[in-house]
Amino acid sequence: MNTNEYHPAPTDTSEIVLPEALQELTEQMARNVHEVWAQTRIAQGWSYGPERNDAAKKHPCLVSYDELPEAEREYDRNTAVETIRLILKLGFKIERE
Protein backbone atom coordinates (compact mmCIF):
# COMPACT_ATOMS: atom_id res chain seq x y z
CA MET A 1 0.00 0.00 0.00
CA ASN A 2 1.23 3.47 -0.86
CA THR A 3 1.66 5.54 2.32
CA ASN A 4 0.18 8.53 0.47
CA GLU A 5 -3.12 6.64 0.41
CA TYR A 6 -3.26 6.08 4.16
CA HIS A 7 -5.54 8.48 6.03
CA PRO A 8 -5.56 7.83 9.79
CA ALA A 9 -9.06 7.90 11.23
CA PRO A 10 -8.92 7.40 15.00
CA THR A 11 -12.21 7.24 16.86
CA ASP A 12 -13.31 10.73 17.84
CA THR A 13 -13.12 10.89 21.62
CA SER A 14 -13.13 14.67 21.92
CA GLU A 15 -16.44 14.71 23.81
CA ILE A 16 -15.11 12.42 26.53
CA VAL A 17 -14.01 14.32 29.64
CA LEU A 18 -11.89 12.28 31.99
CA PRO A 19 -13.16 12.20 35.56
CA GLU A 20 -10.77 13.68 38.13
CA ALA A 21 -10.21 10.21 39.57
CA LEU A 22 -8.62 9.07 36.30
CA GLN A 23 -6.08 11.88 36.06
CA GLU A 24 -3.62 9.98 38.27
CA LEU A 25 -4.15 6.88 36.16
CA THR A 26 -3.10 8.71 33.00
CA GLU A 27 0.32 9.54 34.44
CA GLN A 28 0.81 5.97 35.63
CA MET A 29 -0.17 4.70 32.19
CA ALA A 30 2.15 7.18 30.46
CA ARG A 31 5.04 6.00 32.62
CA ASN A 32 4.22 2.38 31.79
CA VAL A 33 3.89 3.13 28.05
CA HIS A 34 7.45 4.44 28.16
CA GLU A 35 8.69 1.45 30.16
CA VAL A 36 7.15 -1.03 27.68
CA TRP A 37 8.58 0.90 24.72
CA ALA A 38 12.05 1.06 26.31
CA GLN A 39 12.01 -2.62 27.28
CA THR A 40 11.10 -3.57 23.70
CA ARG A 41 13.83 -1.38 22.23
CA ILE A 42 16.47 -2.76 24.58
CA ALA A 43 15.38 -6.33 23.73
CA GLN A 44 15.84 -5.40 20.06
CA GLY A 45 19.45 -4.39 20.77
CA TRP A 46 18.99 -0.63 21.14
CA SER A 47 20.84 1.41 23.76
CA TYR A 48 21.09 5.00 24.89
CA GLY A 49 22.76 7.50 22.61
CA PRO A 50 22.65 11.31 22.74
CA GLU A 51 21.21 11.36 19.20
CA ARG A 52 18.95 8.89 17.46
CA ASN A 53 20.87 6.65 15.10
CA ASP A 54 18.84 3.82 13.61
CA ALA A 55 21.86 2.10 12.03
CA ALA A 56 23.70 2.01 15.37
CA LYS A 57 20.47 1.38 17.34
CA LYS A 58 21.01 4.39 19.60
CA HIS A 59 18.15 6.47 21.01
CA PRO A 60 18.16 9.48 23.34
CA CYS A 61 14.89 8.45 24.99
CA LEU A 62 16.27 5.25 26.45
CA VAL A 63 16.30 6.85 29.89
CA SER A 64 13.90 6.71 32.82
CA TYR A 65 10.53 8.40 32.37
CA ASP A 66 11.55 11.13 34.82
CA GLU A 67 14.60 11.96 32.68
CA LEU A 68 12.62 12.30 29.44
CA PRO A 69 12.17 15.74 27.93
CA GLU A 70 8.70 17.13 28.72
CA ALA A 71 7.66 16.81 25.06
CA GLU A 72 8.31 13.06 25.17
CA ARG A 73 6.39 12.65 28.44
CA GLU A 74 3.52 14.61 26.88
CA TYR A 75 3.52 12.19 23.94
CA ASP A 76 3.18 9.26 26.34
CA ARG A 77 0.47 11.08 28.34
CA ASN A 78 -1.49 11.71 25.15
CA THR A 79 -1.33 8.00 24.32
CA ALA A 80 -2.66 7.17 27.79
CA VAL A 81 -5.42 9.80 27.71
CA GLU A 82 -6.63 8.74 24.28
CA THR A 83 -6.64 5.08 25.34
CA ILE A 84 -8.74 5.86 28.42
CA ARG A 85 -11.10 8.06 26.39
CA LEU A 86 -11.63 5.25 23.89
CA ILE A 87 -12.34 2.76 26.67
CA LEU A 88 -14.95 5.11 28.13
CA LYS A 89 -16.47 5.93 24.73
CA LEU A 90 -16.92 2.23 24.05
CA GLY A 91 -19.04 1.98 27.19
CA PHE A 92 -16.55 0.39 29.56
CA LYS A 93 -16.12 1.60 33.11
CA ILE A 94 -12.85 1.98 34.94
CA GLU A 95 -13.11 1.52 38.68
CA ARG A 96 -10.53 1.20 41.41
CA GLU A 97 -11.03 -1.75 43.74
Stockholm file with secondary structure:
# STOCKHOLM 1.0

chainA/1-97         MNTNEYHPAPTDTSEIVLPEALQELTEQMARNVHEVWAQTRIAQGWSYGPERNDAAKKHPCLVSYDELPEAEREYDRNTAVETIRLILKLGFKIERE
#=GR chainA/1-97 SS CCGGGCCCCCCCCTTCCCCGGGHHHHHHHHHHHHHHHHHHHHHTTCEECSSCBTTTTEETTCSCGGGSCHHHHHHHHHHHHHHHHHHHHTTCCCCCC
#=GC SS_cons        CCGGGCCCCCCCCTTCCCCGGGHHHHHHHHHHHHHHHHHHHHHTTCEECSSCBTTTTEETTCSCGGGSCHHHHHHHHHHHHHHHHHHHHTTCCCCCC
//
